[in-house]
Amino acid sequence: MDTLLLSRLQFAAATFFHFLFVPLTLGLSILIAVMETKYVRTGDEEYKRMAKFWGKIFLINFAIGVVTGITLEFQFGTNWSRYSHYVGDIFGSLLAIEATAAFFLESTFIAVWALGWNRLSAKAHAVTIWLVAFASNLSAVWILIANSWMQHPVGYTIRNGRAELTDFLAVVTQPFAWHTIFHTLAGAYILSGMVVMGVSAYHLLRKQHVSFFNRSFRMAAVFTFVFAVGSVVQGHAHGAEVAKVQPAKLAAMESLWETKQRAPQYLFLIPNEKEETNLVELGELPGVLSLLAYHDMNATVKGLKDFPKEERPPVTITFLAFRIMVGLGFLFLALAFWAFWKRKNPGDSPLLLKALLLAIPLPYIALEAGWTLAEVGRQPWVVYGVMKTSDAVSPIAASQVGVSLAAFIIVYSLLGLAAFYLMIQHARRGPEAKEAEA
């Protein structure tokens, strides 16, 4: 394997691992903040116990997310130095804003929150977790703006062989960025709600801490249902934006080889990338793809054969990632509606509880599939239409990347096992009687 492939594998491995922890941080911080706010408003100690119980899972998750995020950024200098040189004026500026405006705030107040239970008033302590939630989500916003610029570069010019920022406002306000932000955050909130409902289901099935987990379940059910609906609606809007600015990605998502007016949507497809055709096409719905992509059943959708071969994304991976993400998204909508409907007495619905317990891993799969779709579907570009991935890699030996990749896999595997072991053990143990006084 050459330097390019190894560098891509290393960045993909680091990103996938980091993204196992970020979404739960984003959503759980908000749920914990709501729990603390309820404690402040009602004085009910059970809400305080809830915040402490879920807070321990949040802290473990946050710690691993920070560590893996820092090492991920190092790779822009070690493995992707040509990329950093070419677009550092833009990409580096956005990451610098993220670090100064969000990460430092988040890191400061999470320490205050974790250590301040008996040192701050209840109101002041609740404010700190709201600041953590705000900063965590603001951090995600800036990172997604940076990634969206790679997907759809705007507000720049090429000068002296480098991309230079000319319109900061265009970068931070472009529609593609905000579609990405809303869709990604909605996915993170769904994951967080599903985790809380799944853990609650585990204890409710065993009739343990019933009042505690009934409250956790109800809160998460409302939270998840709202964002499951929002994700489906906004996901369609995001797809239409992709059709506008990344037509090759749309064609790969749908395995559409020929340019077609009134392009059909198929209920079942099996793409044959080698032969540039589909082995199976079942359940044709004429004009539906045109309608979904351009809000016009008579619109023309450009097929893959109208793009140069060297500028087409990998079709099979993009096609499958899209279907995994969308299929699971509709499953979450169904589960969230079921949970919302039964939220008053979830213990009376053991089938629902079992389904939610088994579904805990699924939002992780959906989010990783979505990220795969976004990144693989952008290929062969690292900055869409501007710089190819093959031109972005550092001039280093493949052996160096191979050794660091092996080290990453070993260290990250150990970190992941330790983190998930601690979180699962804490989740299974349930709230301790003395948590409120700790």
C-alpha atoms as one frame of an Amber mdcrd trajectory, in Angstrom:
protein
   0.000   0.000   0.000   1.236   3.488  -0.858   1.451   6.611   1.296  -1.845
   8.006   0.002  -3.907   4.921   0.823  -2.282   4.448   4.229  -2.788   8.122
   5.103  -6.436   7.911   4.088  -6.911   4.754   6.157  -5.266   6.374   9.169
  -7.376   9.514   8.938 -10.531   7.455   8.412  -9.747   5.241  11.414  -9.023
   8.249  13.631 -12.156  10.083  12.468 -14.430   7.070  12.864 -13.143   6.444
  16.374 -13.442  10.109  17.382 -16.979  10.206  16.002 -17.998   7.331  18.273
 -17.801   9.732  21.216 -18.655  13.211  19.923 -22.410  12.722  19.256 -23.212
  11.464  22.758 -21.338  14.430  24.227 -23.436  16.882  22.212 -26.857  15.499
  23.081 -26.263  14.205  26.589 -24.933  17.582  27.724 -28.305  19.139  26.813
 -30.312  16.405  28.541 -28.211  16.737  31.707 -28.675  20.515  31.611 -32.457
  20.032  31.433 -32.295  17.606  34.379 -30.358  20.116  36.477 -32.737  22.901
  35.517 -35.674  20.781  36.669 -33.854  20.181  39.959 -33.336  23.926  40.441
 -36.966  24.718  39.631 -38.601  21.911  41.641 -36.083  21.053  44.350 -36.728
  17.370  43.580 -33.554  15.472  44.528 -34.247  12.757  41.947 -33.457  15.169
  39.129 -30.116  15.873  40.793 -29.423  12.143  40.995 -30.336  11.823  37.321
 -27.893  14.581  36.365 -25.128  12.893  38.369 -25.811   9.432  36.981 -25.868
  10.483  33.323 -23.090  12.966  34.032 -20.614  10.176  34.771 -21.274   8.616
  31.369 -20.920  12.073  29.829 -17.541  12.689  31.500 -16.055   9.378  30.329
 -17.308  10.041  26.827 -16.053  13.634  26.849 -12.551  12.671  27.977 -12.039
  10.161  25.165 -13.545  12.552  22.635 -11.088  15.310  23.568  -8.040  13.036
  23.402  -8.973  11.576  20.022  -9.925  14.984  18.624  -6.524  16.491  19.418
  -4.596  13.637  17.781  -6.909  13.865  14.764  -5.903  17.476  14.143  -2.200
  16.547  14.299  -2.651  14.587  11.078  -3.210  17.755   9.067   0.456  18.511
   9.685   1.919  15.009   9.638  -0.014  13.243   6.859  -1.674  16.070   4.946
   0.902  18.881   4.921   0.272  19.811   1.275  -3.399  20.229   2.082  -2.540
  22.370   5.103  -0.224  24.538   2.998  -2.810  24.972   0.250  -5.904  25.786
   2.340  -4.446  26.556   5.774  -5.439  30.220   5.512  -9.099  29.163   5.452
  -9.282  25.824   7.232  -6.834  26.850   9.955  -8.772  30.043  10.665 -11.996
  28.122  11.243 -10.316  25.586  13.544  -8.631  28.415  15.460 -12.022  30.034
  16.075 -13.381  26.663  17.234 -10.524  26.262  19.713 -10.649  29.777  21.159
 -14.400  30.415  21.108 -15.701  26.973  22.013 -13.180  24.363  23.126 -11.540
  26.474  25.849 -14.952  27.492  27.211 -16.117  23.880  27.164 -12.953  22.548
  28.835 -13.025  25.202  31.561 -16.642  24.837  32.577 -16.737  21.054  32.448
 -14.134  21.057  35.222 -16.180  23.589  37.198 -19.296  21.471  36.715 -17.644
  18.154  37.614 -16.000  19.502  40.776 -18.578  22.058  41.813 -21.498  20.019
  43.152 -20.872  21.059  46.758 -19.027  24.289  45.976 -21.570  26.196  43.898
 -25.193  27.082  44.432 -27.692  24.918  42.555 -28.437  27.730  40.097 -24.775
  28.497  39.430 -24.025  24.817  38.949 -26.875  24.466  36.451 -25.515  27.452
  34.532 -22.138  25.706  34.172 -23.624  22.627  32.486 -25.625  24.853  30.133
 -22.353  26.592  29.228 -20.740  23.197  28.624 -23.642  22.153  26.391 -23.528
  25.444  24.496 -19.751  25.304  24.014 -19.772  21.636  22.971 -22.371  22.279
  20.305 -20.693  25.523  19.210 -17.456  23.569  18.771 -19.285  21.118  16.521
 -20.754  24.006  14.508 -17.323  25.462  13.685 -15.865  22.081  12.772 -18.822
  21.363  10.496 -18.446  24.782   8.853 -14.814  23.896   8.126 -15.789  20.515
   6.705 -18.584  22.078   4.661 -16.072  24.415   3.053 -14.201  21.309   1.887
 -17.470  19.943   0.500 -18.513  23.219  -1.163 -15.738  25.837  -1.174 -16.917
  29.466  -1.311 -15.510  32.874  -0.367 -11.937  32.257  -1.511  -9.470  32.966
  -4.283  -6.322  31.178  -5.459  -3.283  33.436  -5.044   0.376  32.431  -5.249
  -0.570  28.762  -5.390  -2.691  28.856  -2.224  -6.354  29.294  -1.363  -6.916
  32.580   0.472 -10.044  33.680   2.304 -11.845  36.611   0.665 -15.346  36.439
   2.173 -15.595  35.046   5.695 -19.339  35.710   5.824 -19.916  33.575   2.713
 -18.090  30.668   4.350 -20.080  30.742   7.589 -23.497  31.466   6.072 -23.547
  29.204   3.015 -26.636  26.934   2.952 -24.618  23.734   2.551 -22.894  24.349
   5.890 -26.129  24.897   7.801 -27.816  21.890   6.236 -24.816  19.838   7.377
 -24.890  21.358  10.862 -28.593  20.750  11.462 -28.492  17.230  10.031 -25.408
  16.198  12.015 -26.620  17.710  15.291 -30.037  16.086  14.874 -28.292  12.735
  14.426 -26.233  13.345  17.558 -29.337  14.208  19.581 -31.131  11.096  18.317
 -28.163   8.964  19.372 -28.123  10.542  22.829 -31.845  10.043  23.303 -31.661
   6.444  22.101 -28.822   5.700  24.533 -30.757   7.192  27.464 -33.916   5.290
  26.490 -31.956   2.064  25.951 -30.248   2.218  29.342 -33.544   3.170  30.984
 -35.207   0.214  29.239 -32.567  -2.123  30.678 -33.486  -1.130  34.236 -37.237
  -0.878  33.661 -37.294  -4.435  32.314 -35.723  -5.486  35.629 -38.047  -3.248
  37.696 -35.019  -1.375  39.069 -35.087   2.324  40.065 -38.444   2.611  38.323
 -39.230   6.254  39.134 -35.689   7.357  38.250 -35.632   5.657  34.853 -39.252
   6.486  34.039 -38.309  10.147  34.253 -35.146   9.624  32.217 -37.133   7.686
  29.620 -39.862  10.317  29.287 -37.382  13.132  28.850 -35.378  11.199  26.249
 -38.512  10.054  24.395 -39.668  13.629  23.790 -36.126  14.743  22.889 -35.605
  11.873  20.433 -38.994  12.155  18.775 -38.576  15.877  18.075 -35.187  15.394
  16.440 -36.129  12.170  14.636 -38.903  14.075  12.868 -36.563  17.000  12.261
 -33.831  14.744  10.905 -36.098  13.195   8.278 -37.483  16.560   7.145 -34.123
  18.314   7.171 -32.360  15.300   5.646 -34.491  15.715   2.539 -33.513  19.395
   2.331 -29.858  18.459   2.784 -30.145  15.915  -0.030 -31.553  18.589  -2.345
 -28.580  20.819  -1.514 -26.196  17.944  -2.317 -27.942  17.538  -5.682 -27.288
  21.210  -6.386 -23.590  21.435  -5.442 -22.330  17.816  -5.662 -24.241  16.142
  -8.523 -21.678  13.334  -8.838 -22.299  12.383  -5.209 -26.054  12.304  -5.831
 -25.567  10.026  -8.848 -23.387   7.680  -6.765 -25.889   7.711  -3.879 -28.595
   6.527  -6.271 -26.366   4.424  -8.570 -27.665   6.449 -11.510 -25.454   5.753
 -14.523 -27.365   7.470 -17.329 -28.564  11.065 -17.328 -32.355  10.988 -17.195
 -35.288  13.338 -17.320 -38.013  12.222 -14.910 -35.356  10.105 -13.207 -36.947
   7.187 -11.345 -36.434   6.088  -7.759 -36.060   2.336  -7.315 -37.159   0.493
  -4.201 -34.341  -2.030  -4.632 -31.056  -1.722  -6.509 -27.826  -3.693  -6.769
 -25.097  -1.605  -8.441 -22.380  -3.119 -10.633 -19.624  -0.545 -10.492 -17.256
  -2.476 -12.754 -19.745  -2.733 -15.623 -21.221   0.736 -14.971 -24.735  -0.583
 -14.641 -27.142  -2.049 -12.086 -27.532  -5.796 -11.708 -31.043  -5.443 -10.274
 -33.582  -2.615 -10.532 -36.893  -3.328  -8.797 -39.862  -1.166  -7.861 -39.446
   1.726 -10.293 -41.164   4.971  -9.251 -41.002   7.239 -12.334 -39.928  10.825
 -11.719 -39.550  10.430  -7.963 -35.752  10.922  -7.901 -36.150  14.110  -9.953
 -38.845  15.262  -7.530 -36.761  14.518  -4.432 -33.597  16.092  -5.831 -34.992
  19.155  -7.604 -38.652  19.363  -6.489 -39.701  18.828 -10.100 -40.741  15.457
 -11.526 -39.624  16.570 -14.998 -36.145  17.670 -13.904 -33.063  16.079 -15.446
 -30.696  14.243 -13.086 -27.130  13.876 -14.305 -25.818  10.301 -14.418 -22.356
   9.030 -13.514 -21.358   8.426 -17.135 -21.520  12.175 -17.751 -18.691  12.700
 -15.267 -15.076  11.798 -16.119 -14.154   8.424 -14.606 -11.363   9.991 -12.601
 -13.838  12.399 -10.965 -16.478   9.878  -9.888 -16.785   8.863  -6.233 -16.682
   5.160  -5.295 -20.226   4.092  -6.108 -20.772   0.957  -4.017 -19.608   2.456
  -0.711 -21.503   5.715  -1.287 -24.661   3.857  -2.359 -24.635   1.502   0.649
 -23.738   4.191   3.200 -26.661   6.317   2.011 -29.143   3.456   2.331 -27.902
   2.409   5.760 -28.206   5.979   7.031 -31.667   6.595   5.551 -33.054   3.177
   6.502 -31.928   3.532  10.101 -33.207   7.112  10.190 -36.739   5.947   9.432
 -36.370   3.120  11.966 -35.435   5.681  14.630 -38.476   7.744  13.689 -40.716
   4.704  14.212 -39.062   3.781  17.530 -39.143   7.391  18.721 -42.853   7.696
  17.911 -43.543   4.420  19.741 -41.557   5.600  22.765 -43.234   9.022  22.716
 -46.650   7.339  22.586 -45.838   5.048  25.539 -43.742   7.545  27.506 -46.125
   7.870  30.471 -45.874   4.187  31.425 -42.992   2.626  29.452 -42.797  -0.292
  31.873 -46.139  -1.519  30.521 -44.575  -2.061  27.069 -41.859  -4.727  27.458
 -41.609  -5.214  23.689 -40.783  -1.523  23.247 -38.208  -1.680  26.034 -36.522
  -4.728  24.494 -36.466  -3.062  21.079 -34.870   0.086  22.501 -32.283  -1.901
  24.429 -31.281  -3.826  21.301 -31.256  -0.619  19.244 -28.534   1.150  21.269
 -25.734   0.388  18.719 -27.820   1.412  15.693 -27.491   5.222  15.908 -23.712
   4.794  16.072 -23.885   2.800  12.832 -26.171   5.395  11.235 -23.887   8.305
  12.106 -20.765   6.519  10.890 -22.615   5.638   7.670 -23.580   9.282   7.233
 -20.005  10.413   7.724 -18.835   7.762   5.246 -21.363   9.045   2.722 -20.171
  12.632   3.155 -16.455  11.862   2.883 -16.327   8.987   0.385 -18.953  10.689
  -1.775 -16.672  13.747  -2.064 -13.826  11.722  -3.558 -11.544  12.084  -5.461
 -11.523  15.621  -4.053 -10.277  16.728  -0.653 -11.653  20.204  -1.463 -14.478
  19.637  -3.915 -13.523  20.752  -7.423 -10.375  22.507  -6.177  -7.817  20.031
  -4.801  -7.656  16.276  -5.228  -6.900  14.000  -2.298  -3.873  12.605  -4.133
  -2.362  16.118  -4.221  -2.908  16.746  -0.504  -0.801  14.007   1.087   2.549
  14.674   2.798   5.783  13.628   1.047   6.632  10.898   3.572   7.468   7.217
   3.297   4.669   4.661   3.341   6.510   2.743   6.065   6.246   5.728   8.421
   2.509   5.981   7.909   2.116   2.210   8.248   3.850   2.169  11.634   1.801
   5.088  12.962  -1.408   3.506  11.612  -0.649   0.275  13.474   0.064   2.267
  16.648  -3.203   4.201  16.241  -5.214   1.016  15.870  -3.660  -0.586  18.956
  -3.921   2.478  21.215  -7.400   3.451  20.042  -8.681  -0.100  20.421  -7.497
  -0.156  24.031  -8.966   3.296  24.691 -12.267   2.303  23.129 -12.519  -0.935
  25.073 -11.735   0.863  28.332 -14.206   3.685  27.660 -17.113   1.479  26.639
 -16.401  -0.947  29.482 -16.575   1.885  32.031 -19.724   3.375  30.512 -21.496
   0.012  30.232 -20.559  -0.956  33.785 -21.838   2.347  35.139 -25.029   2.107
  33.075 -25.729  -1.448  34.266 -25.046  -0.591  37.898 -27.590   2.205  37.954
 -27.761   5.201  40.299 -26.237   4.881  43.712 -28.280   5.809  46.755 -25.698
   8.348  47.929 -25.216  10.078  44.577 -27.315  13.032  45.615 -25.071  13.733
  48.578 -21.742  13.069  46.812
